[in-house]
Amino acid sequence: MERITIGQISRVRGIQGEMVIDPLTDDPNRFSGLKRVLLSKGEKTARFEVEQIRVGPKTKRLKQKVLLKLKGVESPEEARKLVGSFLEIEKEDLIRLPKGRYFIFDVIGLKVMTTENRQVGTVKEVISLPANDVYVVEGVEKQYDIPAIKEVVKKIDLEKKEMIIEPKEGLLD
C-alpha cells in the first residue's frame, strides 16, 4: 500500500501525551478527519488510532500547527519518543481534491509538452510560492520554471502522465 507523508512531529505539548505536528500540506484542515495514521522514524513504522486532532489558528507569520493525540500515548515521556517521526497516511485515505487541483506527488514526473506538441521535459519539483506554484521542468539542455497558472498550463492528464502548456513569450528561451 502506498503511503503519503503529511506532517512531522516537532514537539510534545502538555502532560497528556499530545504532540505538535508541522504540516507538510498546504491545507492543515485536511488533518481533521483522520482516524488512523502511520508514524515512521528511520526504519521503524507504527500504526496508531487517532484520539483527537485540533488545528491551530492561522497567523500571519507562523504556519498553522496541528495538535495530535494518539490512543495509547498517555504521557509526555511516551510522546517524546515519537518526536521527529513523520506522519503518514495510506493513499486511500487522501482527501478528494476539487477539479483542477492536484497533489504535488502526482505532478512530479509528468512529461511536459507544448500545445504545438513540442516536448519540453519532465516535472522534477514543485515550488510553492505565495502567488502560485512553479513547476521546475528538466529539459534535455536546460531547466525551465513554468508558472502553475491556467494561462500557461492548459491541461494535466494524470492517466497519460502528461502536462500540456502554452508558453508565454520568452518562457522557454
BELHUDA-V109623 format. One record per residue. N is the residue number from 1. PHI is phi as a letter, one per 40 degrees, with the letter a starting at -180 (NA if undefined). Layout:
n-><N/N>
phi-><PHI/PHI>
This chain:
n-><1/2/3/4/5/6/7/8/9/10/11/12/13/14/15/16/17/18/19/20/21/22/23/24/25/26/27/28/29/30/31/32/33/34/35/36/37/38/39/40/41/42/43/44/45/46/47/48/49/50/51/52/53/54/55/56/57/58/59/60/61/62/63/64/65/66/67/68/69/70/71/72/73/74/75/76/77/78/79/80/81/82/83/84/85/86/87/88/89/90/91/92/93/94/95/96/97/98/99/100/101/102/103/104/105/106/107/108/109/110/111/112/113/114/115/116/117/118/119/120/121/122/123/124/125/126/127/128/129/130/131/132/133/134/135/136/137/138/139/140/141/142/143/144/145/146/147/148/149/150/151/152/153/154/155/156/157/158/159/160/161/162/163/164/165/166/167/168/169/170/171/172/173>
phi-><NA/c/b/b/c/b/a/b/c/b/a/c/b/g/b/b/g/c/b/c/b/c/c/b/a/c/b/d/c/c/c/d/c/c/b/a/a/b/b/b/a/g/c/c/b/b/c/b/c/c/c/a/b/b/c/c/c/c/b/c/c/b/c/c/b/b/b/b/b/b/c/g/b/b/b/c/c/c/c/d/c/c/d/g/c/c/c/b/b/c/d/c/c/c/c/c/c/c/d/g/b/b/c/d/c/c/c/c/g/c/c/b/b/c/c/c/g/c/c/c/i/b/c/b/a/b/b/c/b/d/c/a/c/b/c/c/b/c/c/c/b/a/b/b/b/b/c/c/b/c/c/b/c/c/a/b/b/c/c/c/f/a/b/b/b/b/c/c/d/g/c/b/c>
